Amino acid sequence: MLRVLTAGESHGPELVAIMEGLPAGVPVSREAIQADLARRKLGYGRGSRMKFEEDELSISSGVVHGYSIGSPLALRVGNTEWPKWVEVMSPDPVTLTERSRGRGAALTRPRPGHADLVGMQKYGFDEARPILERASARETAARVALGAIARSFLGELGIRLVSHTLSIGPVRVPEGAALPTPDDVDALDADPLRCFDATTSEAMVAEVDAAKKDGDTLGGIVEVLAYGVPPGLGSHVQWDRRLDAKLAQSLMSIQAIKGVEVGDGFETTRRRGSAAHDELFATDGGITRGTDRAGGTEGGMSTGTVLRVRAGMKPIATVPHALRTIDVATGETASAHHQRSDVCAVPAAGVVAEAMVAIVLADVVLEKFGGDNIVETRRNLQSYLAAIPDTLRTADASDPDLDR
């Protein structure tokens, strides 16, 4: 069982990430984790905070000489902007005068679409600062760091991931367009919107420019694909062991994500049954599916085909021209606080979604195959695959060009 936890606030000194249950012998590279933290800042339409806020990574435990040792891993992602926030975010008591000036002024105008108002109600605060600091998407830096480690573990077993942007606002990649593979990550990261279709990417850039000109924000859809996933991860026997349910929960936990679909998801609901499911065929290499509409899961378990899951991100709720709200200190109508200036963060959401899918897959792999070290886990996986009878064996279906 893989357990992960994060701690820390947006403007605090650091984020802390803990991973327990990772087998020994998994390569853990500080450079690879740092590279993923940099990828989280990618994307046309990001605000200035991505340029001046550096993620200072340090590994506190669980890794020796570049490999996991089987004990809990602890990572720290330092915030280089912390000196500006020491007074505001001090864990020690400060005077009312110190707390209320400059950055420390009470945030009494909750932002629509954020956790501000509900968090104030739930936790008994009269201003939003204690809520927005933890609710902030800054927390995803810790998840991305953990996801990089999970992806390294999966890579040792032949499982590789890639994410890309399917849509920005109304601009969407055409149905049937080619899907990226893990070999395309560098090209995707070089694209302004991490879109695999160049023509669509140009239209997405124009949409972001138009939204910025109008003082507005944009959401969109990202897709994560996992290649080399073996059949049988997850289970149909209990609701909380279903792979698709675990994926949905993990992706919905990402800030601003409002919808998840596996495979063709909602599009499949508009099809008749005869056109909705992936028919099975016998080939020399084993059983194959003629299409990949289910997205690599059936009955809560992986099928051995490409795992394909999508997450829909709402437009950033901090709209530059400021939405109407109530000042809870006076009860009067007001404009919401403006805490950031991103127009679109969808490409970054893809990197975070990729990390979350990696963490889920690492967890279900360990549930299925166990192992206190990577050699043992790999041996158990190979033995499982070898024991599947020839009459039940599926062909290698990691071809991204399947009809869908």
Secondary structure, DSSP 8 states (H G I E B T S, - for coil): --EEEEE--TTSSEEEEEEE---BT-B--HHHHHHHHHHTT-STT--THHHH--EEEEEEESEETTEE-SS-EEEEEEETTGGGTTTTT-SS---HHHHHSGGGS---S--TTSSHHHHHHHHT-SSSHHHHHHHSGGGHHHHHHHHHHHHHHHHTTT-EEEEEEEEETTEE--TT-----GGGHHHHHHSTT--S-HHHHHHHHHHHHHHHHTT--B-EEEEEEEES--TT-B-SSSGGG-HHHHHHHHHHTSTTEEEEEETTHHHHHTS-GGGTS--EEEETTEEEESB--S-SEETTEE-SB-EEEEEEE---SS-TT--EEEETTTTEEEE-------SB-HHHHHHHHHHHHHHHHHHHHHHHH--SBHHHHHHHHHHHHHHS-TTT-B--B--TT-B-
